Amino acid sequence: MTQPERIDPREQFNRQAAHYDRQWNDWNQESLNWILDRAGFTGSERVLDVATGGGFTALACAPRAAEVTALDVATAMLEQGRRRAEELGLANMRFVEGAAESLSFPDESFDVVTCRIAPHHFHDVAAFARESRRVLRGGGRFLLADSTVPDQDPTAGRWQNEVELLRDPSHHRNLTPNEWRAVVEAAGLNVLAMESTGGGITIPITDWLRKSGCTGERAEEVRRRFAEAPPEAVHHFQIHTDAQGETVFTWQRVLLLAVRG
């Protein structure tokens, strides 16, 4: 089976918004905790959450900040986030449609820019990083979390990006940690902290496929690729079969804190 053609993330996430639920957030809770611990909130910050999806990062920031803007290309995702904000009684949030690579805000509009488990969908991560720097004030913080692939193992990285694209045709590419450092520094941001973790949360393949609406022949091909994964991928992504006979794995995460000088 050949790799599918990529589609616009707007199309994918408008279609699948309802599936990016609390379970998705639980899979990525460690990265949210990392961001919240390093954002340096005092209660006065203006925050921009880029590619907010269902709004989980923005919702977590809102009680800690003065104002949070949640931005996404998919209106259905924004509707999910707006509904959750209303349920929680968060009045300091606004939801804005827009792309990460072209932010519709004036220079130096925000104290904090966050982006979590989304940049692998972006067509131009360099433009996203430059735009993030532009809208940050001097001393503002940029906090990134995304799935990643190992720096020194192109076989595992190639396999992971291929199965991600099969599962979700809006996937673009997972960068290595070293690539992320280079992108962020080239944008003019100063990296203060960066970690790469093996992921402590196990993801079952059936639920993972459901999140992206991957069914039929494509789903069977993804399962086949996991069953025949190269040893490098099995090692890095901890692929195994659990007691219920389900294929499970973990994705690696890159976590990065940078500031605008």
Secondary structure, DSSP 4 states (H G I P E B T S, - for coil): -PPPPP--HHHHHHHHGGGS-HHHHHHTHHHHHHHHHHS---S--EEEEET-TTSHHHHHHGGGSSEEEEEES-HHHHHHHHHHHHHHT--SEEEEE-BTTB--S-TT-EEEEEEES-GGG-S-HHHHHHHHHHHEEEEEEEEEEEEE--TT-HHHHHHHHHHHHHH-TT---PPPHHHHHHHHHHTTEEEEEEEEE--SS-EEHHHHHHHTT--HHHHHHHHHHHHT--HHHHHHHT-EE-TTS-EEE--EEEEEEEEE-
